[in-house]
């Protein structure tokens, strides 16, 4: 299906084609070697391309959230054998489910995920990070649950509303602990606000306090929202 890593021109053409179907995107009708015969084939191709472009992943998640009724699930699944990693569609579905839309949306996404198995552990986004760099390390240690469930490593939260800057995605307990360790390496003291900000405010304040208590303490009688936590010795 995907012939080679997409160029910027090919990604722009994908944005254009998805916008014609109703996606919140824009692009240019530049030449490319693909001739999708249906919306389902376009989505399958877009899912493969999303491994090279976090923005495209967000466009697809938002599109599936808002326009899933336009999509024939059986037709979309028919392209799985042609895809290198059909699990990309499982990841898109996982993010869509985490957006907490209507139940029918979740049922639709679960049908797309049926029968798929997680891939061997690998980065979701290809050619995005410098080998052995800080961002690659963060993707491995602080990966979002939606990627990890399907064998991928990634920390980029898809944007599902560009106007309100709304994103989806959350970290599991292991990833949150790794993030906290990094915060304490970067600064000796961490407040609840620091921690919540690093998490994109994706957990409750109560959960943040529990996480901090598991590996840190408040020095002396420090209390209040601005209190600074320090690591247990």
N, C-alpha and C positions, 0 to 999 in steps of 0.2 A: 504493500500500500504506500508507505512513505519511502520514496526512492533514495533520499539522502537528507542530511541535516538541512533544514530550511534556511534559505537566505532571508535577509530583511525584506526583500521584495516579495518573496513567497509568503512570509508572515503577513505582510500588508494585504496581499490578495486574500488570505484567509480571513482577516478582519473584515474585508469588504464583503466577501461571500456570506459570512455570518450576519453582518449588518442587514443584508437583504432578507435574511430569514427572521429578523427581529431582534438580533443581539444588540446590546449597548456598545457598539464599536464602530470604528470608521477605518477605512483603508483605501487602497487604490486598486483599480482593475489592471494590475500589471500582469505581464505574461507569466505563466507557470505551466508545468508539464502535466497537470492533473485535470481530469474531467469528471468530477463527481456527478453521478446520475441521479442522486437523491439527497434529501436532507440528511438521512441516516449515514450515507457514505461520507458526506461532508463532515459530520460530527466525528465519525471514526477517524478520518484523516486529521481533523483538528486535535483530537485527543493524542494522536501520535506526535504531532507537532508541539503539543504543549510541554513536552519534556525539554524543549529548547527555549521556552518563553513563559515565565511566570505570569505575565500579563494575559497571555492567551488562556492559560488555565483559569484565571478569574473570569474571563469572558464566557468560557464554556460553562463554568459552575453557575454563573448568573443566568445564562441562557436556559440551562436545564431546569433551574428553579422556576423560571417564569413561563417557559414555553414547552415543557415536557409533553403536554397534550398533543403537540404537533408531531411528535416523534413516534414512529412505529417500533416498539421495543424488539419485536421478533426480527424486523429488518435490520436494526442496529446490531443485534447479536450475530446476524449472519456474516458480518464483517470481521468477527473475532479471529477466525482462522487466517485472515489475511494480515492481521496486525502483529507486530513484533511483541508488543506488550498490551493486550486488551485490558490488563489491570489498570491502565490509565483511566479507563471509564469507570472502574470500581472506585478509584480515588475521587474522581469528579462526583460520583454518587455519594461518597462518604462525606465530602464537604457540603453537598446539597442537603443531606440529611441533618448535618449539624446546624444548619441554618434554622432549623425548627419551623419549617413550613407546615402545610397541611399533611395529614397522615397519608393521603393518596400519593403525594410526592415521594414519601419515604418508601411506600410499597413499590412504586415504579422503579426507584433506584435499586431496591433490593433484588428485583427481578433481573436487572442488568448485571448484578453482582453474582447471581446464582451460578454455581459450577466453576467459578474462577478461584484459583489458589494464589496465595501470596508469591511474589517473585523471590528469588534468592536476594539477600540483602544488597541493595544498591542505591545510589543517589537517584532521586526522581529527575532532577534537572541535569542535563548533560551539557558539558562545556560551559558551565556557569561559574564554577569556582576554580581558583588557582589550585593545582594539585598540592595537597598537604598544607593548604592555607588555613587561616583562621575561620573563614566562612564555611569551608568544607568540614572542619572540626565541629563547628556549631551545628551544622546540619545533622551530623552523626550523633552528637551528644544531646542536642536539644530539639530533636525532631518532633513534629506534630503527630498526634495520634492518627490522624486521617491518612497520612502517608505510611506510618509504621504498620498499620493494620494489614496493608497489602505488600509489605516487604521493602518499601521504599524509605529513603532518608530525605527529609526536607523540612525546612523551617519557614518557608514563605507562605504567608496567609493569603489566600485569594481574596481580592476585592470584589464584593458583590453589589456594591453601590458606590460608584465613583463620586457622586455628589455629596453623600453623607460620609464618605470614606469608611464605609462599613466593611469589615473583613470577617472571615470565619476561620475556625481552626483552634485547637487547644492542645496543650501538652499533658501527657500522662504524668504520674507521680515520679517516675525515673527521670524524665526529661526536665521536670520542674526542679528536682534536686540538683541535677547537673547545672541548670541555669543559676540556681542559688550559689553553688560552689564558685561559678565564674564571677558572680557579683562580689562575693567575698574576696576573691583574688584581686579584683580590680579596685576595691575599696574596703577598708577594714570594718566599716560600719554600714549597715543597710537598714533603711526604714521600710515599713509596710508599703508606703507609697512608692519607694524605689522598686520594690519587688513587683508590685502590681503593674507599674508602668512597663517594666521589662517584659511582662507577660501580655502586654496589650490589654490589660484589665479584663482578662478572659476567665478569671476565677473570682469567687467572692472574697471579701475581706476576712471572713471567718476562716476560709480555707487557707488564705495567705498566712494568717496567724498560726494555724496549725503547722504549716510547712516550716515556718521560721522556728517555732518551738522545738521541732524535731532535730534541729542542728545548731541552734543559736540561743542566746540568752540576752536579757536586758540587763545592762550593768547598773548596779546600785538600785535606786528607786525610780529609774526612768520609766515614764508612762506616757500615754497619749499618742495621737496619730503620727506625731513627728519623732517619736522615740527611735533611737538608733540601736539596732541589734548587733551583737558581736558573736563570733563563733565560739562554741564550747571549746575549752582547752582540754 
